[in-house]
Amino acid sequence: MDDATEHLKQEVAALSERLQILEAQVAELAIVNTPPPPAVPTATSAQNAAAAAPHQDSASLPSFVALPSFVVKSDEGRSLENRIGSQLFNRIGIIALFAGVAWFFKFAVDNGWLGPLTRIVLGLVVGSAIVLWSESFRRRNYAGFSYTLKAVGTGVLYLTLWAAFSLYHFIPASVAFVGMMLVTLLNASLALAEDGELLGFYALLGGFSTPLLLSTGLDHEIFLFSYLLLLNVAVFVLIAIKNWTPLLIAAYPATVFYAIAWYVEHYDKSKRGITLFFAVLFWISFASAPPLLYRWRHADDDARHGSWLHVVLPVAHAVIAFAFFCALLDSDLAPSTEAQGWGALVFGAAYLALMLLARRDSAHELAFSLSAVLSVAFFTLFIPLYFSGRPIIYGWLIEGLILVLLLRLSQSEYAPALAAVPLLLAGYDLLVYDSFHKIQMQTVLANARFPCFVAAVAVLTVSELAVRDKSTWSKFRVGSILVANLLALVAVSREIQTYWQASPTLFAERFSYSVWFMLYGAALLVVGFWRNSAFLRWQALVLLAFTIAKVFLYDMANLSQGYRVLSLLGLGALLLGVSFAYQRDWLQLRLRQRA
């Protein structure tokens, strides 16, 4: 008996120990996960609690009450089957319900069951009932399904109000407009109260659908654009309060759609002033509000680079807004490029102001970079729109030099690329496009072309010197030196061509090019020794190698006997001098190599 009692005590002690372990595990689970509502710890009550709390993650429950995966609400870890069942079928269900309601009304009308007034009253009642019914699902933590019902209910209300105005003419446009605005405000208030971004999107969709549903084909420019402006201000307020930045994905395209549709349908020159006024307001609002709101929301975060939306939207908005301004500024006969040039200048100044504003706050580097890029782009575009001919090249050179002097103080990694844009355009015009090829040059050096080349070489040289001590500008410096030397070679070569046009002598002209290449290579080598620049010396050696190839492969075959002799003598003397300089080791290159 004593043995049995002792054995029973041991069993009780083991069970107690296991119970303590289970209690500790349950306590840990209660800390990590939200505990279910308190219930009597029985099997039946546990099953009821599991059924009443379908939103609880099954990973937070013991294995014997774990919920099936298809009951879990969270999107994390959902299978493809679950996504199809809960999301894809949800969207299709909304469409099916709308189609079913529409076909039911058509069927009822065709059979004379419902009169016009009855249809309108029934639509308002059904839509309101669906919205109220959706709240019961939200209280049970079925937020997604609740949003779906709200979308269906408010959609029915919109369609009913539209039918009352457009089909049956029971109410005027003003009453229908007020009713649709009330539905939109209902969705917006529910979105704020329930913290539902999807409801905010539904409200936005309804708000932008209202002018389209109530359109009578008449021109109400001031009312339409005032309404769209207020609607976008409401979007900015939602972004400021809730940080629902993706709402811009719907708001901006809808605004552009209405602007283009109105322009195509109703615009004429007499409305230019009012249209420009609203265009400026929309341009400023979309150019400044989203970056400012984003910086304000993320002032204490490390999210400095934003999302793709903060890159695509500013660039797309700048392009679309400028194109719209150009369309408004066109004259009746031909495009007014001068007016469009001033428009580009205003755009550049505005984005420059945004860049300076973003510089004060380092919380969002992306806003600074994008504003800088857009500012440079519009300033660069202003030059060919406003000027023509040689002033375009000078304008780009001046702009490039100003950018170098301003941006060399910036720590942005994009600063060298921005400064290089107008300089590259000027170089392209001189080397490739060649604005002067149609001009018959009569005077060597004293012509319109040569000063442009000289100015370009001078600007590139000054730019390279200005950023010599900036390590982040190393690639810019290399490019500036290479392009400057190339421009110098091409400039004098074209002057040689102009000189011999007056008295054509083929052999003399070919010989002149060889002499110029040799002299410039020698001068470049001297400067490389003087500035102790291996980069310049290597350029000189490459140029001399090209000259050697030209003399032996081209001049020897095409020049006359006398010019051949002169080419060989000059090249030989130059190469011996270069060799002597390296043999004397004036720069002590061998000692540096050993060190």
Secondary structure, DSSP 8 states (H G I E B T S, - for coil): -HHHHHHHHHHHHHHHHHHHHHHHHHHHHHHHS-------SSHHHHHHHHHH-TTS-GGGS-GGG---GGG---STT--HHHHIIIIIHHHHHHHHHHHHHHHHHHHHHHTT-S-HHHHHHHHHHHHHHHHHHHHHHHHTT-HHHHHHHHHHHHHHHHHHHHIIIIIS--S-HHHHHHHHHHHHHHHHHHHHHHT-HHHHHHHHHHHHHHHHHT--S---HHHHHHHHHHHHHHHHHHHHHH--GGGHHHHHHHHHHHHHHHHHHH--GGGHHHHHHHHHHHHHHHHHHHHHHHHHHTTTSS--S--THHHHHHHHHHHHHHHHHHHHH--SSS--HHHHHHHHHHHHHHHHHHHHHHHT-TT-HHHHHHHHHHHHHHHHHHHHHH--SHHHHHHHHHHHHHHHHHHTT---TTHHHHHHHHHHHHHHIIIII-TTTTS---SSSSSSHHHHHHHHHHHHHHHHHHTTT-GGGHHHHHHHHHHHHHHHHHHHHHHHHHHHHHS--HHHHHHHHHHHHHHHHHHHHHHHHHTT-HHHHHHHHHHHHHHHHHIIIIIHHHS-HHHHHHHHHHHHHHHHHHHHHHHHTTT-HHHHHH-
